[in-house]
Amino acid sequence: QAQPVESGGGLVQAGGSLRLSCAVSSRDPIAWYRWHRQAPGKQREGVAFLRGGGSADYADSVKGRFTVSRDAARNTVYLQMNALEPGDTAVYYCNVQFFSGETRWGQGTQVTVSS
């Protein structure tokens, strides 16, 4: 199974928006797509969760501001992040889980929100 590849991170001012992408190349169906983040000195936390069937859920800290979606034709999952806050600064990771239980992590992309 191929490793997910994230892109789209960068530096943005508070209140701004970014869209992260996660390209996944796999012949096997994927049960879960997840976005996690890890800020300096903190544990990695899940922020957005998308079932292969399409239902989504979010951490309370990002609910109403972040939206996860998938373009099946492009084998790509997106994380649209609006109303960004300095507390959203972190490395964002894409994670996929197959129905076998196997998971794969991307290499991460840095998001920095300035105040």
Number of C-alpha atoms within 10 A of each C-alpha: 12 12 18 22 19 24 19 14 18 14 14 18 14 17 14 14 17 18 16 22 22 27 20 24 14 13 8 10 11 19 18 20 26 23 25 19 22 18 17 9 6 9 9 15 14 17 22 23 22 21 17 18 9 13 11 16 14 19 14 10 11 17 12 12 14 20 20 24 19 19 10 10 6 10 12 17 23 21 22 15 20 17 15 23 19 15 13 20 20 21 18 27 26 30 24 24 18 17 12 10 11 11 16 17 18 20 15 22 21 19 22 21 19 16 11
